[in-house]
Amino acid sequence: MFRTYIITVLLIGATFFSCSNTTDSEGFTVSGKLDNADGKTIYLKMVSNKLMTIDSAIVENGTYHLSGTTESPELYIFLVGKDFKQFAYLALDNTTQLILNGDASDLINTYTVEGSEECQLIKEVTEHNSASMNKLGDIDAFYNENKTNPNQDSITTICRNNAQIIVDDEKASLKQFIDNNLGTLASLLAVNQRIGKNLVLGPEEDFDYWKKVSDELEKTYPNSSQTKSFKSTIDQIKAQKLASATAEVGKEAPDFEVPSPEGEMIKLSDLRGQYVLLDFWASWCSPCRGENPNVLANYKKFKDKGFTVFQVSLDKSKDAWLGAIKQDGLGAWKHASDLKYWDCAPAKMYSVRSIPSNFLIDPKGKVVAINLRGGALGAKLSELLD
């Protein structure tokens, strides 16, 4: 239920470098000692549209040596084996002489680096994310251990609240890190951190962070392929924002038709005459499940004043979708889904790239607010309906 995974977007970009052991090297090196790695092959791959192997080596007597050259500072992945279970992100340029030591059986939690301030920053980002994942894993384990507890409802609420606190802390930490380290590859890695399947800093609600990371990298490393790649991503987001102008505040909400759990086609416009919270969510989305109690509480408070909810799910499994509706007590309002995951037609129409994502629509069908969460939802409804 609360299971999460570390997933980092790979199309990301460039950095500054310092604390190198040499300044006149014609290429970079990565060497060191790895425990539990004798006979294993290690790889150094550059991050681009696809991972390109720069060098590889077989660990002998616990030691290894990798090298390469680059036209500009770039992001690389140090990989033990090919299954992406043990890896570390590195930032390298032609002056970097990096020493990386660690335990190959638990690289992310044990590796150390010397010879690059940038790699130290990257390690700081990944360590904080890993710690958040471990905390969420403990919550997940506690929840699973108490599935048959007679107080399961209260335990579920506690777990969700605690999970949301961890997610919020991760978001705040990443924002502070980015503010303190603009112009670095580590800041780009930070803006692409995920919890579960969702970006911690979403391109919609946190677009300002995406943009300033891109802007600063253009100033410091304009020739980096990864800077250019991320700039292209920013341009695509801007274009999508323009294309979805009808979903902006003050504009009429685009209409659509999606099947209900019973197979009945539901139109958004069928709910005209009420304030409607169009809420994109999914059973697998922990932040969504954490927000559901807040949506439910506001529904109960304002339903008799002309407020309702219309939830559109990005699920693939109907059973998981219906199970989450029942478990979270969401049966009082309309639900719909085409069960196409991120290919959900209404989500594409509204340019939804992360969830939860919501749009508050007035009785005439115009968008009055976007992405109201926590206390912001109740405050806006009080303003409109009290």
C-alpha positions as CSV (number, residue, x, y, z in Angstrom):
1,M,0.0,0.0,0.0
2,F,2.7,2.4,0.9
3,R,5.5,0.7,-1.1
4,T,7.8,3.1,-2.8
5,Y,10.7,2.9,-5.2
6,I,13.6,5.1,-6.0
7,I,13.2,6.1,-9.6
8,T,15.3,9.0,-11.1
9,V,14.6,10.6,-14.5
10,L,17.6,9.9,-16.7
11,L,17.3,12.8,-19.2
12,I,18.9,15.4,-16.9
13,G,21.7,17.6,-17.0
14,A,25.1,19.3,-16.3
15,T,27.1,20.7,-13.5
16,F,30.0,22.6,-11.9
17,F,33.1,20.7,-10.8
18,S,35.7,21.5,-8.1
19,C,38.1,19.9,-5.7
20,S,39.8,17.9,-8.4
21,N,43.2,16.3,-7.6
22,T,44.6,17.5,-10.9
23,T,43.9,20.4,-13.3
24,D,45.7,19.5,-16.5
25,S,44.5,15.9,-17.0
26,E,43.3,15.0,-20.5
27,G,40.6,12.7,-19.2
28,F,38.9,11.6,-16.0
29,T,39.4,8.5,-13.9
30,V,37.3,6.7,-11.4
31,S,39.1,4.1,-9.2
32,G,38.9,2.7,-5.8
33,K,38.1,-0.4,-3.7
34,L,34.9,-2.4,-3.6
35,D,34.0,-5.0,-1.1
36,N,32.1,-8.1,-2.2
37,A,32.9,-7.4,-5.9
38,D,35.8,-9.7,-6.9
39,G,35.1,-11.1,-10.4
40,K,32.2,-8.7,-11.0
41,T,32.0,-6.4,-14.0
42,I,31.5,-2.7,-13.3
43,Y,30.4,-0.1,-15.9
44,L,30.7,3.6,-16.3
45,K,27.8,4.9,-18.5
46,M,27.0,8.4,-19.6
47,V,23.4,9.5,-19.2
48,S,21.9,10.6,-22.6
49,N,18.8,9.6,-24.6
50,K,20.1,6.1,-23.9
51,L,22.9,5.0,-21.6
52,M,26.2,4.9,-23.4
53,T,29.0,2.6,-21.9
54,I,32.2,4.7,-21.6
55,D,34.3,2.1,-19.9
56,S,34.1,-1.2,-18.0
57,A,36.4,-3.3,-15.8
58,I,36.4,-6.5,-13.8
59,V,37.1,-6.0,-10.1
60,E,40.3,-7.9,-9.0
61,N,41.5,-8.1,-5.4
62,G,38.8,-5.5,-4.5
63,T,40.2,-2.8,-6.8
64,Y,39.2,-1.3,-10.2
65,H,40.0,1.5,-12.6
66,L,37.8,3.3,-15.1
67,S,38.6,6.2,-17.4
68,G,37.3,8.3,-20.2
69,T,37.1,11.7,-21.8
70,T,34.3,14.2,-22.3
71,E,33.8,17.3,-24.3
72,S,31.9,19.0,-21.4
73,P,30.9,18.2,-17.8
74,E,28.3,15.4,-17.8
75,L,26.4,13.0,-15.6
76,Y,27.4,9.4,-15.4
77,I,26.2,6.2,-13.7
78,F,28.6,3.9,-11.9
79,L,27.0,0.5,-12.1
80,V,27.9,-2.9,-10.6
81,G,26.6,-5.5,-13.0
82,K,23.8,-4.8,-15.4
83,D,20.6,-5.1,-13.3
84,F,20.7,-1.5,-11.9
85,K,20.4,-2.8,-8.4
86,Q,23.7,-1.3,-7.3
87,F,24.6,2.1,-8.8
88,A,25.7,5.6,-8.0
89,Y,25.4,8.8,-10.0
90,L,28.6,10.7,-10.7
91,A,29.5,14.1,-12.2
92,L,32.7,14.0,-14.3
93,D,34.8,16.3,-16.4
94,N,38.3,15.9,-17.8
95,T,39.9,17.2,-14.6
96,T,38.2,14.7,-12.3
97,Q,40.3,12.0,-10.6
98,L,37.7,10.4,-8.5
99,I,38.1,7.8,-5.8
100,L,35.0,5.8,-5.1
101,N,35.0,3.1,-2.4
102,G,32.1,1.0,-1.0
103,D,30.4,-2.3,-0.6
104,A,29.1,-3.6,-3.9
105,S,26.3,-5.5,-2.2
106,D,24.8,-2.2,-0.8
107,L,26.5,0.5,-2.8
108,I,24.0,3.3,-2.4
109,N,24.2,3.2,1.4
110,T,28.0,2.6,1.7
111,Y,29.8,4.3,-1.1
112,T,32.2,7.3,-0.4
113,V,33.8,9.7,-2.9
114,E,36.9,11.8,-2.8
115,G,38.1,14.2,-5.5
116,S,34.8,15.9,-6.5
117,E,32.6,18.4,-4.6
118,E,29.9,17.8,-7.1
119,C,29.8,14.1,-6.4
120,Q,29.6,14.8,-2.7
121,L,26.5,16.9,-3.4
122,I,25.0,14.1,-5.5
123,K,25.6,11.7,-2.6
124,E,23.8,14.1,-0.2
125,V,20.7,14.1,-2.5
126,T,20.6,10.4,-2.9
127,E,21.2,9.7,0.8
128,H,18.3,11.9,1.9
129,N,16.0,10.2,-0.6
130,S,17.2,6.8,0.5
131,A,16.5,7.7,4.1
132,S,13.0,8.8,3.2
133,M,12.4,5.5,1.4
134,N,13.5,3.5,4.4
135,K,11.1,5.4,6.6
136,L,8.2,4.8,4.2
137,G,9.3,1.2,4.1
138,D,8.9,1.0,7.9
139,I,5.4,2.5,7.6
140,D,4.6,0.0,4.9
141,A,5.8,-2.9,7.1
142,F,3.9,-1.7,10.1
143,Y,0.7,-1.3,8.1
144,N,1.0,-4.9,6.7
145,E,1.7,-6.3,10.1
146,N,-1.6,-4.8,11.4
147,K,-4.0,-5.6,8.6
148,T,-6.1,-7.8,10.9
149,N,-5.9,-5.4,13.8
150,P,-9.4,-4.4,15.0
151,N,-8.3,-0.7,15.0
152,Q,-7.2,-1.0,11.4
153,D,-9.0,2.2,10.3
154,S,-7.1,4.4,12.8
155,I,-3.9,2.6,12.0
156,T,-4.5,3.3,8.3
157,T,-5.0,7.0,9.1
158,I,-1.9,7.2,11.2
159,C,0.2,5.5,8.5
160,R,-1.1,7.8,5.8
161,N,-0.5,10.9,7.9
162,N,3.0,9.8,8.8
163,A,3.8,8.9,5.2
164,Q,2.6,12.4,4.1
165,I,4.9,14.0,6.7
166,I,7.8,12.2,5.2
167,V,6.9,13.1,1.6
168,D,6.4,16.8,2.7
169,D,9.8,16.7,4.4
170,E,11.5,15.3,1.3
171,K,9.9,18.1,-0.8
172,A,11.0,20.8,1.5
173,S,14.5,19.3,1.7
174,L,14.8,19.2,-2.1
175,K,13.7,22.8,-2.5
176,Q,16.2,24.0,0.0
177,F,19.0,21.9,-1.6
178,I,18.2,23.3,-5.0
179,D,18.1,26.9,-3.7
180,N,21.5,26.4,-2.2
181,N,23.1,24.6,-5.2
182,L,21.7,26.1,-8.4
183,G,23.9,25.6,-11.4
184,T,25.0,22.1,-10.4
185,L,24.1,18.6,-11.7
186,A,23.1,17.8,-8.1
187,S,20.3,20.3,-8.4
188,L,19.1,18.7,-11.5
189,L,19.2,15.3,-9.9
190,A,17.2,16.8,-7.0
191,V,14.4,18.2,-9.1
192,N,14.0,14.7,-10.7
193,Q,13.8,12.7,-7.4
194,R,10.7,10.5,-7.1
195,I,8.8,8.7,-4.4
196,G,7.0,5.8,-5.8
197,K,5.9,6.6,-9.3
198,N,5.6,10.3,-8.6
199,L,8.1,13.2,-8.8
200,V,8.5,14.8,-5.5
201,L,8.7,18.2,-7.2
202,G,6.0,18.0,-9.9
203,P,6.4,19.9,-13.2
204,E,3.0,21.5,-12.6
205,E,3.0,22.7,-9.0
206,D,6.8,23.2,-8.8
207,F,7.5,24.3,-12.3
208,D,9.3,27.4,-11.0
209,Y,12.0,25.0,-9.5
210,W,12.3,23.1,-12.8
211,K,12.7,26.3,-14.7
212,K,15.3,28.0,-12.5
213,V,17.4,24.7,-12.4
214,S,17.3,24.8,-16.2
215,D,18.0,28.5,-16.5
216,E,21.1,28.3,-14.2
217,L,22.5,25.3,-16.0
218,E,22.2,27.2,-19.3
219,K,24.4,29.9,-17.8
220,T,27.1,27.6,-16.3
221,Y,27.2,24.7,-18.8
222,P,25.4,25.7,-22.0
223,N,27.3,23.1,-24.1
224,S,26.4,20.1,-22.0
225,S,24.2,17.6,-23.8
226,Q,22.3,17.1,-20.5
227,T,21.7,20.8,-20.1
228,K,20.3,20.9,-23.6
229,S,18.2,17.8,-22.9
230,F,16.7,19.3,-19.8
231,K,16.1,22.6,-21.5
232,S,14.1,20.7,-24.2
233,T,12.0,19.1,-21.4
234,I,11.3,22.6,-20.0
235,D,10.3,23.8,-23.5
236,Q,7.9,20.9,-23.9
237,I,6.3,21.6,-20.6
238,K,5.8,25.2,-21.6
239,A,4.3,24.2,-24.9
240,Q,1.9,21.8,-23.1
241,K,0.9,24.6,-20.7
242,L,0.0,26.7,-23.7
243,A,-1.9,23.9,-25.3
244,S,-3.9,23.3,-22.2
245,A,-4.8,27.0,-21.8
246,T,-8.5,26.0,-21.6
247,A,-7.8,24.3,-18.2
248,E,-6.4,27.5,-16.7
249,V,-8.1,29.5,-14.0
250,G,-10.8,31.6,-15.4
251,K,-11.3,29.5,-18.5
252,E,-14.0,26.9,-19.2
253,A,-13.0,23.4,-18.1
254,P,-12.6,21.1,-21.1
255,D,-15.5,18.5,-21.2
256,F,-14.9,14.8,-21.5
257,E,-16.7,11.5,-21.2
258,V,-15.3,8.5,-19.2
259,P,-16.9,5.2,-18.0
260,S,-17.9,4.8,-14.4
261,P,-17.2,1.5,-12.5
262,E,-20.5,0.2,-13.7
263,G,-19.7,1.1,-17.4
264,E,-21.9,4.1,-17.5
265,M,-20.4,7.0,-19.5
266,I,-20.1,10.1,-17.3
267,K,-19.6,13.6,-18.7
268,L,-17.9,16.3,-16.6
269,S,-20.6,18.7,-17.9
270,D,-23.3,16.4,-16.3
271,L,-22.2,18.0,-12.9
272,R,-22.9,21.6,-14.0
273,G,-24.7,23.7,-11.4
274,Q,-22.4,22.7,-8.6
275,Y,-18.8,23.4,-7.5
276,V,-16.9,20.3,-8.7
277,L,-13.5,19.2,-7.6
278,L,-12.1,17.3,-10.6
279,D,-9.5,15.1,-8.9
280,F,-7.0,13.0,-10.8
281,W,-5.7,10.1,-8.6
282,A,-4.9,6.4,-8.5
283,S,-4.9,3.5,-6.0
284,W,-1.1,3.1,-6.3
285,C,-0.4,6.8,-5.6
286,S,0.5,7.2,-1.9
287,P,0.3,11.1,-1.9
288,C,-3.2,10.7,-3.5
289,R,-4.3,8.2,-0.8
290,G,-2.9,10.6,1.8
291,E,-5.0,13.4,0.4
292,N,-8.2,11.5,0.2
293,P,-9.2,12.0,3.8
294,N,-9.0,15.7,3.3
295,V,-11.1,15.6,0.2
296,L,-13.7,13.4,2.1
297,A,-13.8,15.8,5.1
298,N,-14.4,18.8,2.8
299,Y,-17.1,16.9,0.9
300,K,-19.0,16.2,4.1
301,K,-18.7,19.8,5.2
302,F,-19.8,21.4,1.9
303,K,-21.9,18.8,0.1
304,D,-25.1,20.5,1.2
305,K,-23.9,23.9,0.0
306,G,-23.4,22.9,-3.7
307,F,-20.1,21.1,-3.7
308,T,-19.2,17.6,-5.1
309,V,-16.2,15.6,-6.2
310,F,-15.5,13.8,-9.5
311,Q,-12.5,11.5,-9.2
312,V,-10.8,10.2,-12.4
313,S,-8.4,7.4,-11.7
314,L,-5.2,6.6,-13.6
315,D,-5.4,3.0,-12.5
316,K,-4.8,0.0,-14.8
317,S,-6.5,-2.6,-12.5
318,K,-10.2,-2.2,-12.0
319,D,-10.0,-4.3,-8.8
320,A,-7.3,-2.1,-7.3
321,W,-9.3,1.0,-8.2
322,L,-12.5,-0.2,-6.7
323,G,-10.7,-1.6,-3.7
324,A,-9.2,1.9,-3.0
325,I,-12.6,3.6,-3.4
326,K,-14.1,1.2,-0.8
327,Q,-11.1,1.3,1.6
328,D,-10.9,5.1,1.6
329,G,-14.6,5.6,1.9
330,L,-15.0,7.5,-1.3
331,G,-18.3,6.1,-2.5
332,A,-20.4,9.2,-2.1
333,W,-19.4,10.9,-5.3
334,K,-18.8,10.1,-9.0
335,H,-15.9,8.0,-10.2
336,A,-14.6,7.2,-13.6
337,S,-11.6,5.7,-15.4
338,D,-10.6,4.4,-18.8
339,L,-8.0,2.2,-17.0
340,K,-5.2,3.4,-19.3
341,Y,-2.7,4.5,-16.6
342,W,-0.8,7.6,-17.8
343,D,-2.5,7.3,-21.2
344,C,-5.8,8.3,-19.4
345,A,-7.5,10.6,-22.0
346,P,-8.9,13.2,-19.5
347,A,-5.5,13.4,-17.8
348,K,-3.8,14.1,-21.1
349,M,-6.5,16.7,-21.9
350,Y,-5.7,18.5,-18.7
351,S,-1.9,18.0,-19.1
352,V,-1.6,16.0,-15.9
353,R,1.9,14.8,-15.4
354,S,1.8,14.1,-11.7
355,I,-0.8,13.1,-9.2
356,P,-2.7,14.0,-7.1
357,S,-3.8,16.9,-9.4
358,N,-7.1,18.7,-9.1
359,F,-9.2,21.4,-10.7
360,L,-12.0,23.2,-8.8
361,I,-14.7,24.1,-11.3
362,D,-17.6,26.5,-10.6
363,P,-21.3,25.9,-11.4
364,K,-20.9,27.5,-14.8
365,G,-18.1,25.2,-15.8
366,K,-15.1,27.5,-15.3
367,V,-11.9,26.6,-13.5
368,V,-11.6,28.7,-10.3
369,A,-8.5,27.0,-8.8
370,I,-5.9,24.4,-9.5
371,N,-4.2,21.9,-7.2
372,L,-5.8,22.7,-3.9
373,R,-4.5,20.4,-1.2
374,G,-4.6,20.2,2.6
375,G,-6.0,23.3,4.2
376,A,-6.0,25.2,0.9
377,L,-9.0,23.2,-0.3
378,G,-11.1,24.0,2.7
379,A,-10.1,27.6,2.7
380,K,-11.1,28.1,-0.9
381,L,-14.5,26.3,-0.4
382,S,-15.2,28.4,2.7
383,E,-14.4,31.5,0.6
384,L,-16.9,30.4,-2.1
385,L,-19.6,28.7,-0.1
386,D,-19.8,30.1,3.4
